Amino acid sequence: MSYALLGLLSLVVIVLVSTFARKLGVAAPLILVVVGIVCSFLPGLPPVDFPPELILTLVLPPILYSAAVTVPLVDFRRNLKAITGLSVLLVIVSAVLSGLLFWWLFPELSLPAAIALGAVISPTDAVAATSIGKRLGLPPRLVTVLEGEGLVNDASALVLLRSAVAATAGAVSLWQVVGDFAFAVAAAILVGLAVGYLTVWFRSKLDNPILNTTISFAVPFLAYAPAEAINASGVLAVVVAGLVTGHRSAKYFSAQDRITERINWRTVQFVLENGVFLLMGLELKSLIEQVLDDDLGVDDAVFIGLLATVLLIVVRILFVIPLIALLRRDQRKAEHTEARLKGMRQTLEQWEVSDERSKRGLRRLRRFLTRRQADVEFLRTEGLGWKGGAVLAWSGMRGVVTLAAAQSLPQSFPYRPQLILVAFTVAVVTLLVQGSTLPLLIRRLGIVGTSVDADRVELAGLLSEIGELGASTLDSPDLRQDNGERFDPAVIELVRQDSRLASEAVTELAATDSVGPHEQRRALRLKVLRAERAALLDARSTGTYSSRITEHAAHMLDLEESRLSQLDNGTDDH
């Protein structure tokens, strides 16, 4: 079987498994790992031994970038304490403690080499956890923390791995390791910021969605390559560039740019994320064959992997307990801070200044207080309790980065085939055991996210606010056409009605179960659009109009139907 045919079959398997996984209520990555393991033992299937450096340099950057651009920077900032604790401190603690375990169990393994393996098995893969969480309706803050942890902990683990491998080659002091780690993080942040800002600026000058999206495919590697060249964390640079791009795209990219990029990157993310889980399973047979040729057997390596899995689970639980206590303390402090901020804001509202410079400074101060007040309100109303902590503690699934990093261990390491199998065991067991039981834990704890009605009320408020500000343009005395003439009053009134349609339709849905006039208007317009599409297809089949005209008309109908259908999809469709 050729690798081209194997790749084609893999795509078919990914699509089929993802389709049935939704119906079964199981995360697709879990099924794909099992399917891969089964397929690896099928006769006639060539041994799969994918180069680990390709995963780390060609597959991981776009996966992390596609995830980072969808994470709101505001949410990432508000959860920075939890994300940093889980993705940096927990990774270091897990690496050191599991490294001590390996140092004790493998007699010929040096302590730096053992910690290197500990770094390999320390980062979690949030794909399975977040897919389960979103499907079961976990609170948005909990999902954000899991996503943020999955974005950053790969960088922490790979930097720690590099430092540990360097320590095996010679005497390296603890302060050198700390210094290298700090430099790798700081330099990566600077590279990511530079690449993010520069590429957004450059792409904003391209008046073509295709060219814009094409350049976006290069952004992860533009951040990764220079960071790695200066011994910084290429992975962290990619994440920072993705966060910057996602945050600034709303201001600098056109609507068509954002729509095109979002669809293309969601497709790339779907194929790569699911493909790497299938790859994990397919590589099992070749890993076992490598261990069979050595003295230490498969059973011993798997047993050590199980011990390491238990240790990692216990360490994560013990780490999450004080983390949740710290976050709950922040929540209590927020309740006291909120009243003080309200008083400060009321005082500022009464201030009056005359010169323009002071007015600008006052506006900035008011804006800062508004943002700070929103942050405090977020901490007060969306705190992470002990039930959320239990979900965090049990969401320690490992993924393909663990396996790829293990395969990147130097050939000079003793027990290298066994170490790779240990890492594989940790990844597969955590995925299958924790991933399959996480939905049951969520249901037993009774954790629920924001309700649909609450989301509709908030969405209606936002649409009403921006709608009023947008409609104020229609009342401007300076409102003119490009040729300098005034707009027809009837046209102005039509535009005013259109701007109110979405917000009032959502308000009607949130206020009552009955269908109000604006929602009826939206639903009726969708029916008309579908009838128009049927007529368009009939005109296309008869050839009455030229193909370029029918395609243009179809695109216009697509855009309007997509806009009107957003209310049917809810607030989670993005």
C-alpha positions in Angstrom: 0.0 0.0 0.0 1.5 3.4 -1.0 1.7 6.3 1.4 -0.5 8.4 -0.9 -3.3 5.8 -0.6 -2.7 5.6 3.1 -3.1 9.3 3.4 -6.3 9.3 1.3 -7.8 6.5 3.5 -6.8 8.4 6.6 -8.8 11.4 5.5 -11.8 9.2 4.8 -11.4 7.6 8.2 -11.1 11.0 10.0 -14.4 12.2 8.3 -16.3 9.0 9.0 -15.1 8.8 12.6 -15.9 12.5 13.3 -19.4 12.0 11.9 -20.2 9.0 14.0 -18.5 10.4 17.1 -21.0 13.2 17.2 -23.9 10.7 17.1 -22.3 8.5 19.7 -21.5 11.4 22.0 -17.8 10.5 22.1 -14.8 12.7 21.4 -13.4 11.9 17.9 -9.7 11.8 19.1 -10.5 8.9 21.4 -12.0 6.8 18.6 -9.3 7.7 16.2 -6.6 6.5 18.5 -8.3 3.2 18.9 -8.9 2.9 15.2 -5.2 3.7 14.6 -4.1 1.0 17.0 -6.3 -1.6 15.4 -5.2 -0.7 11.9 -1.5 -0.8 12.8 -1.8 -4.6 13.2 -3.7 -5.2 9.9 -1.7 -7.3 7.4 -0.4 -5.4 4.4 -0.3 -2.0 6.1 3.2 -0.6 5.9 4.9 0.3 9.2 4.2 3.9 10.1 7.2 5.7 11.4 6.5 9.4 10.9 9.6 11.6 11.5 9.1 13.4 14.8 10.8 16.5 13.7 8.2 17.0 11.0 5.4 16.9 13.6 7.2 19.4 15.8 8.2 21.8 13.0 5.5 21.3 10.3 2.3 20.0 12.1 2.4 21.5 15.6 2.8 25.2 14.6 -0.3 25.4 12.4 -2.3 23.4 15.0 -1.4 25.9 17.8 -1.8 28.9 15.5 -5.3 27.8 14.4 -6.3 27.4 18.0 -4.7 30.6 19.2 -6.5 32.9 16.7 -9.9 31.7 18.0 -9.0 32.4 21.7 -10.2 35.9 22.7 -7.2 37.8 24.0 -9.4 39.4 26.8 -10.4 35.9 28.1 -6.7 34.7 27.9 -5.6 37.8 29.9 -8.3 37.4 32.5 -7.3 33.7 33.1 -3.6 34.3 32.9 -3.0 33.2 36.5 -4.7 29.8 36.0 -3.2 29.3 32.6 0.3 30.1 33.7 0.0 27.9 36.8 -1.1 24.9 34.8 1.0 25.4 31.7 4.3 26.4 33.4 4.5 25.5 37.1 2.6 22.2 36.8 4.7 21.2 33.8 7.9 21.8 35.7 6.7 20.0 38.8 5.4 17.1 36.8 8.6 16.8 34.8 10.8 16.8 37.9 8.7 14.3 39.9 8.2 11.9 37.1 11.9 12.3 36.2 12.8 11.2 39.7 10.6 8.1 39.2 12.3 7.2 35.9 15.7 7.8 37.5 14.9 5.3 40.2 13.3 2.7 37.8 16.0 2.9 35.0 19.4 2.2 36.6 21.5 3.4 33.6 19.5 6.6 33.1 21.1 9.8 34.3 19.0 12.4 36.2 18.9 15.0 33.4 17.9 12.2 30.9 15.1 11.1 33.3 13.9 14.7 33.6 13.9 15.0 29.8 11.5 12.1 29.7 9.5 13.7 32.4 9.3 16.9 30.3 8.1 14.7 27.4 5.1 13.4 29.3 4.2 16.6 31.2 2.2 18.7 28.6 -1.5 18.0 28.2 -3.4 18.0 25.0 -6.6 20.1 25.3 -8.2 18.9 22.1 -10.1 16.0 23.6 -11.0 17.9 26.8 -12.2 21.1 25.1 -14.2 19.1 22.5 -16.0 17.2 25.3 -16.4 20.4 27.3 -18.0 22.4 24.5 -20.3 19.5 23.6 -21.5 19.1 27.2 -21.8 22.9 27.8 -19.0 23.5 30.3 -18.7 27.1 31.6 -16.8 29.3 29.1 -14.1 30.2 31.6 -13.3 26.6 32.2 -13.0 25.9 28.5 -10.8 29.0 28.1 -8.4 27.8 30.9 -8.2 24.3 29.2 -7.5 25.9 25.8 -4.9 28.3 27.2 -3.2 25.5 29.1 -3.0 23.4 25.9 -1.6 26.3 23.9 1.2 27.2 26.3 2.3 24.0 28.1 3.8 22.5 24.9 6.2 25.4 24.8 7.1 25.0 28.5 7.7 21.2 28.1 9.8 21.5 24.9 12.0 24.3 26.4 12.5 22.1 29.5 13.2 19.1 27.3 15.9 21.0 25.4 17.5 22.2 28.6 17.5 18.7 30.1 19.0 17.2 26.9 21.7 19.8 27.0 22.4 18.9 30.6 23.1 15.3 29.6 26.0 16.4 27.4 27.9 18.3 30.2 27.8 20.1 33.4 25.0 22.7 33.5 24.1 24.6 36.6 20.6 25.1 37.8 20.9 28.9 37.2 21.9 28.2 33.6 18.8 26.2 33.1 16.7 28.9 34.7 18.4 31.6 32.5 17.9 29.6 29.3 14.2 29.0 30.2 13.6 32.7 30.9 15.4 33.7 27.7 13.5 31.2 25.6 10.1 32.5 26.9 11.0 36.3 26.8 12.5 36.1 23.3 9.6 34.0 22.0 7.1 36.5 23.2 9.0 39.3 21.5 9.2 37.4 18.2 5.6 36.4 18.4 4.5 40.0 19.0 6.7 41.3 16.2 5.4 38.7 13.7 1.8 39.2 14.7 1.8 42.9 14.4 3.9 43.0 11.1 1.9 40.3 9.4 -1.5 41.9 10.4 -0.3 45.2 9.0 1.0 43.6 5.8 -2.1 41.5 5.2 -4.4 44.5 5.9 -2.9 46.1 2.7 -3.9 43.2 0.6 -7.3 43.8 -1.0 -7.9 40.1 -1.7 -9.2 37.5 0.7 -7.4 34.7 -1.2 -4.0 36.4 -0.9 -4.7 37.3 2.7 -5.5 33.7 3.7 -2.5 32.4 1.7 -0.2 34.6 3.7 -1.9 33.4 6.9 -0.7 29.9 6.2 2.9 31.1 6.4 2.4 33.1 9.7 3.0 30.1 12.1 6.3 29.3 10.4 7.3 32.9 10.2 7.0 33.0 14.0 8.4 29.5 14.6 11.6 29.6 12.5 13.3 32.8 13.8 12.4 32.0 17.4 14.0 28.6 17.1 17.0 30.1 15.3 17.9 32.2 18.4 17.2 29.3 20.8 13.8 30.7 21.9 10.6 28.8 22.0 9.2 28.6 18.5 6.0 27.1 19.8 5.3 30.0 22.2 6.1 32.5 19.5 3.5 30.9 17.3 0.9 31.1 20.1 1.6 34.8 20.7 1.5 35.6 17.0 -1.9 33.7 16.8 -3.3 35.6 19.8 -2.2 39.0 18.3 -3.7 38.1 14.9 -7.0 36.9 16.3 -7.3 40.1 18.4 -6.4 42.6 15.7 -8.1 40.9 12.7 -11.5 42.4 13.7 -10.0 45.9 13.3 -7.7 45.6 10.3 -9.2 42.8 8.1 -12.3 43.0 6.0 -15.3 40.9 6.7 -14.6 38.7 3.7 -11.0 38.3 4.8 -12.1 37.0 8.2 -14.8 34.7 6.9 -12.4 33.1 4.4 -9.6 32.7 6.9 -11.9 31.3 9.5 -13.3 28.6 7.2 -9.9 27.6 5.8 -8.2 27.5 9.2 -11.0 25.5 10.8 -10.5 22.9 8.0 -6.8 22.8 8.5 -7.2 22.5 12.3 -9.8 19.7 11.9 -7.5 17.6 9.6 -4.3 18.1 11.5 -5.7 17.7 15.0 -7.6 14.5 14.1 -4.8 13.2 11.9 -2.2 13.3 14.6 -4.5 11.2 16.9 -4.9 8.6 14.2 -1.1 8.7 13.6 -0.6 8.0 17.3 -2.5 4.7 17.0 -0.8 3.7 13.7 2.7 4.0 15.2 2.0 1.5 18.0 3.2 -1.6 16.1 6.5 -0.1 15.0 7.1 1.1 18.6 6.5 -2.4 20.0 8.8 -3.9 17.4 11.7 -1.6 18.4 11.3 -2.6 22.1 11.2 -6.4 21.2 14.7 -6.1 19.9 16.0 -4.9 23.2 16.5 -6.4 26.7 13.8 -4.6 28.6 10.5 -6.0 27.5 7.3 -4.4 26.4 5.5 -5.5 29.6 8.1 -3.7 31.7 7.9 -0.5 29.6 4.0 -0.5 29.7 4.0 -1.1 33.5 6.4 1.9 34.0 4.2 4.0 31.8 1.2 3.1 33.9 3.1 4.0 37.1 4.0 7.4 35.5 0.3 7.9 34.5 -0.8 7.4 38.1 1.9 9.8 39.3 0.9 12.5 36.8 -2.8 12.2 37.7 -2.0 12.5 41.4 0.3 15.4 40.9 -2.3 17.3 38.8 -5.0 16.8 41.4 -2.7 18.0 44.2 -1.7 21.0 42.1 -5.3 22.0 41.2 -6.5 22.1 44.8 -4.4 25.1 45.9 -4.9 26.7 42.5 -8.7 26.7 42.9 -8.3 28.0 46.4 -6.2 30.9 45.1 -8.8 31.6 42.3 -11.6 31.5 44.9 -9.7 34.0 47.0 -9.5 36.3 43.9 -13.2 36.0 43.5 -13.8 37.1 47.1 -11.5 40.0 46.6 -13.4 41.0 43.5 -16.6 41.4 45.4 -14.9 44.0 47.6 -13.2 45.7 44.8 -16.3 46.1 42.7 -17.9 48.7 45.0 -14.7 50.8 45.2 -14.4 50.8 41.4 -18.1 51.9 41.0 -17.4 54.8 43.3 -14.3 55.9 41.4 -16.2 55.8 38.1 -19.0 57.8 39.5 -16.5 60.4 40.7 -14.9 60.6 37.3 -18.2 61.0 35.6 -18.6 64.3 37.5 -15.3 65.6 36.5 -15.2 68.3 33.8 -12.1 69.6 32.0 -11.7 72.2 29.3 -8.6 71.6 27.3 -8.4 68.8 24.7 -5.4 67.1 26.2 -7.1 66.7 29.6 -10.2 65.4 27.9 -8.2 62.7 26.1 -6.5 61.8 29.4 -9.9 61.6 31.2 -11.4 59.4 28.4 -8.4 57.0 28.7 -8.8 56.9 32.5 -12.6 56.2 32.2 -11.9 53.5 29.7 -9.3 51.9 32.0 -11.8 51.9 34.9 -14.5 50.5 32.6 -12.2 47.6 31.6 -11.1 47.0 35.1 -14.7 47.0 36.3 -15.6 44.4 33.6 -12.6 42.3 34.8 -13.8 42.4 38.4 -17.4 41.6 37.3 -16.0 38.6 35.3 -14.1 37.3 38.4 -17.1 37.7 40.6 -19.7 36.1 38.4 -17.6 33.4 36.6 -15.5 32.0 39.4 -14.1 28.5 39.2 -15.5 26.4 42.1 -14.5 23.0 43.3 -16.6 21.3 40.7 -14.8 23.1 38.0 -11.5 22.2 39.8 -12.5 18.5 39.6 -12.9 18.8 35.8 -9.6 20.6 35.5 -7.9 18.0 37.6 -9.3 15.1 35.4 -8.5 16.9 32.1 -4.9 15.7 32.0 -5.0 13.9 28.7 -1.7 13.7 26.8 -1.4 13.8 23.0 0.8 13.6 20.0 3.3 16.2 21.2 4.3 13.7 23.9 4.9 11.0 21.4 6.8 13.3 18.9 8.9 14.7 21.7 9.8 11.3 23.0 10.9 10.2 19.5 13.1 13.3 19.3 15.2 12.0 22.3 18.8 11.5 21.3 19.9 8.1 20.0 22.6 8.0 22.8 19.9 7.8 25.5 19.9 4.4 27.2 16.6 2.5 27.0 15.5 4.9 24.2 12.9 2.5 22.6 11.5 1.7 26.0 11.3 5.4 26.9 9.3 6.1 23.7 6.9 3.3 24.6 6.5 4.6 28.1 5.6 8.0 26.7 3.1 6.3 24.3 1.6 4.4 27.2 1.0 7.6 29.2 -0.5 9.4 26.2 -2.9 6.5 25.2 -3.9 5.6 28.7 -4.7 9.2 29.7 -6.6 9.8 26.5 -8.7 6.7 26.7 -9.2 6.5 30.5 -9.6 10.2 31.4 -11.1 11.1 28.0 -13.8 8.4 28.2 -14.7 9.1 31.8 -14.6 12.9 31.7 -18.2 13.2 30.3 -19.5 11.0 33.1 -17.7 13.2 35.7 -19.1 16.4 34.2 -22.7 14.9 34.3 -22.3 13.6 37.8 -21.0 17.0 39.1 -23.9 18.7 37.3 -21.7 21.4 35.9 -23.5 23.7 33.4 -22.4 26.7 31.5 -24.3 29.8 30.5 -27.9 29.1 29.5 -29.1 29.8 26.0 -31.6 32.4 27.3 -28.8 34.2 29.2 -26.7 34.3 26.1 -29.6 35.7 24.0 -30.2 38.4 26.5 -26.5 39.4 26.5 -26.3 39.2 22.7 -29.5 41.3 22.4 -28.0 43.9 24.7 -24.7 44.1 22.7 -26.5 44.2 19.3 -28.8 47.0 20.6 -25.9 49.0 21.9 -23.8 48.8 18.8 -26.9 49.2 16.7 -27.8 52.5 18.4 -24.3 53.8 17.9 -24.3 52.7 14.3 -27.7 54.2 13.6 -26.6 57.5 15.0 -24.6 57.9 11.8 -28.0 58.3 10.0 -28.8 61.3 12.1 -25.7 63.2 11.3 -26.3 66.5 9.5 -23.1 65.9 7.5 -24.4 62.6 6.0 -23.9 62.8 2.3 -23.4 60.5 -0.7 -20.0 60.3 -2.4 -21.2 62.9 -5.0 -22.1 65.3 -2.2 -25.9 64.9 -2.5 -28.1 64.0 0.5 -29.5 60.5 0.9 -33.2 60.0 0.2 -35.1 60.0 3.6 -37.0 56.8 2.6 -33.6 55.0 2.0 -32.3 56.3 5.4 -35.4 54.8 7.1 -35.0 51.5 5.3 -31.4 51.3 6.5 -32.5 52.2 10.0 -35.0 49.3 10.0 -32.4 46.9 8.7 -30.0 47.8 11.5 -32.7 47.1 14.1 -33.7 43.8 12.6 -31.0 41.5 14.2 -31.1 43.0 17.7 -34.9 43.2 18.0 -35.2 39.6 16.7 -32.8 38.4 19.4 -34.6 40.5 22.0 -37.9 38.9 21.0 -36.4 35.4 21.3 -34.9 36.2 24.7 -38.1 37.8 26.1 -40.7 35.3 25.1 -41.2 31.8 23.6 -43.6 33.3 21.0 -42.3 34.5 17.7 -42.4 38.3 17.4 -42.7 40.4 14.3 -38.9 40.9 13.8 -38.2 37.2 14.2 -41.0 36.5 11.8 -39.5 38.9 9.3 -36.1 37.3 9.5 -37.6 33.8 9.2 -39.8 34.9 6.2 -36.8 36.5 4.5 -34.9 33.2 4.8 -37.8 31.4 3.1 -37.8 33.9 0.3 -34.0 33.5 -0.1 -34.4 29.7 -0.4 -37.1 30.2 -3.0 -34.8 32.6 -4.8 -32.0 30.0 -4.7 -34.3 27.4 -6.2 -35.2 29.8 -9.0 -31.4 30.6 -9.5 -30.6 26.9 -9.8 -33.3 26.6 -12.4 -32.0 29.5 -14.4 -28.5 28.1 -14.2 -29.7 24.7 -15.5 -31.4 26.2 -18.5 -28.4 28.4 -19.3 -30.6 31.5 -19.7 -27.9 33.7 -18.0 -24.2 33.6 -18.3 -22.3 31.5 -15.7 -20.4 34.5 -14.3 -23.7 36.3 -13.5 -25.3 33.2 -11.9 -22.2 32.6 -9.8 -22.2 36.3 -8.6 -25.9 36.1 -7.7 -25.3 32.8 -5.8 -22.6 34.5 -3.8 -24.9 37.4 -2.9 -27.6 35.0 -1.7 -25.0 33.0 0.3 -23.8 36.1 2.2 -27.3 37.2 3.1 -28.5 33.8 4.1 -25.4 33.2 6.2 -26.0 36.5 8.0 -29.6 35.8 8.7 -28.9 32.2 9.8 -26.5 33.2 12.6 -29.3 33.5 15.1 -30.3 29.9 14.4 -26.7 28.7 15.2 -26.4 30.2 18.7 -23.5 32.1 20.1 -21.1 29.2 20.1 -20.8 29.0 16.3 -17.7 30.9 15.4 
